[in-house]
Amino acid sequence: MADSEQLNIQALESNVRVYSRSFPATFSRARGSIMLTEDGRQMIDFLSGAGALNYGHNNHGLRAAITSYLESDAPVHALDMATPAKLDFMKAFNSIILEGRGLRYRFQFTGPTGANANEAALKLSRKVTRRHNIISFARGYHGMSLGAIAASGNRSYRAASGVSLSGVTFMPYDGYLGADVDTAEYVRVMLMDESGGIDPPAAILVETVQGEGGINVARREWLQSIQSLAKDVGAVFIVDDVQMGCGRTGDFFSFEFAALSPDIIVLSKSLSGYGLPLSMLLIKDELDVWLPGEHTGTFRGNNLALVSATAAINLYWRSRAFSEEIQRKGKHIQRRLEAIARGYGNRFSVRGRGMALGFDCQVPELAAMTTKKAFEKGVMVERCGPLDQVVKFLPALTIDLETVDKGLDLFNEALSEAQQQTRFSAI
Ligand SMILES: *Cc1c(COP(=O)(O)O)cnc(C)c1O
């Protein structure tokens, strides 16, 4: 980025900005998995808008639907009034995504962020059960509004809230206490104990893979145990599929591999398919106890976003082919990352599911230096985990293998250089 642009940003934009620091360039165009900077550099995007761009930037299959909708003068904003765009979306989602999987849910369109959708899910669970406590998991992330951040683990995010965050009890996620400890059993013992000190929960809120928390992967049996525990204690079972849904782990929903049947499913990030803001809850019929207008918002179910969401469903989810493609590419990326890790002995580890993969550098400074160097070489990757020590790979699900391999080669070069530089200082 030119120095003058750097200065303009510093003068005009709040100090809270973050990605313009990690990726210091001005991005003027983007297509698929490539972002173009104003000074003509081609960057490989392994970040995908933190999971909001599963179908890549400016996917032309989806763009066509948006442009023709705009040209028709159909309503873009209509609060939550009925429009053909909304009905088409609900019909397509219901028949292709839900009925195809034997699922039955009602749709609740919430404000456009994942945080707002989680707020609505927690509020509804508390209303249904007339309880206040929520069980969430260490290292979970559910958004920045007060209710959602109360259910999120990150200490600095919590501290920034400035109020005491309450109403949530944290429990250990799968693998949190090492491979030998069955944390689902631990959670069960705690919740079933009449003198365990934990108020009966309104909901158990879980991610099947913790995205922000470090790409921590829960096993099928663990998720099933947590689901049946929720039933046994009369709690609503909520899967926050904001980041891992919409195909990220291979299937449309991240919990399909474990054959779960959540009471509430939370979707956002890649739901619109185009990076347009759109969030919703899928609610089981019997939980839909809302009174009209009890959770509202100006931007619910934006029609333009619904149009691209419908196009994404029609284009990618009518058959199993896309899922198989994601699984195949995910395995390829995982194998390549494991080979890179092996090149450095046993110091690094690789984990993930589908096309959500984490490369654990163990040392935060090394991860920071690696992603910085990767950017200089033309690859954009971000970090996650409690100390930001994990490099997080979330490429567009539509990426081609040639671009994947090119990006991973550059990542490996960056890692190797960062390794040499940090060896004497930090490790
Ligand atoms: C990103 C994210 C959220 C929050 O979504 P926002 O749109 O940023 O509010 C919630 N849950 C998970 C799992 C996420 O990854």
The ligand as a MOL file (V3000), in Angstrom:
LIG
                    3D

  0  0  0     0  0            999 V3000
M  V30 BEGIN CTAB
M  V30 COUNTS 15 15 0 0 0
M  V30 BEGIN ATOM
M  V30 1 C -17.9940 -15.4100 12.7870 0
M  V30 2 C -18.7350 -16.2160 13.7590 0
M  V30 3 C -19.7970 -15.6830 14.5030 0
M  V30 4 C -20.1420 -14.2160 14.4790 0
M  V30 5 O -20.5840 -13.7840 13.2480 0
M  V30 6 P -20.5810 -12.1980 12.9620 0
M  V30 7 O -21.2540 -12.0760 11.6340 0
M  V30 8 O -19.1540 -11.7740 12.9250 0
M  V30 9 O -21.3340 -11.5510 14.0640 0
M  V30 10 C -20.5170 -16.5300 15.3250 0
M  V30 11 N -20.2010 -17.8290 15.4320 0
M  V30 12 C -19.1900 -18.3830 14.7480 0
M  V30 13 C -18.9160 -19.8360 14.8890 0
M  V30 14 C -18.4130 -17.5920 13.8930 0
M  V30 15 O -17.3870 -18.1210 13.2330 0
M  V30 END ATOM
M  V30 BEGIN BOND
M  V30 1 1 1 2
M  V30 2 1 2 3
M  V30 3 2 2 14
M  V30 4 1 3 4
M  V30 5 2 3 10
M  V30 6 1 4 5
M  V30 7 1 5 6
M  V30 8 2 6 7
M  V30 9 1 6 8
M  V30 10 1 6 9
M  V30 11 1 10 11
M  V30 12 2 11 12
M  V30 13 1 12 13
M  V30 14 1 12 14
M  V30 15 1 14 15
M  V30 END BOND
M  V30 END CTAB
M  END
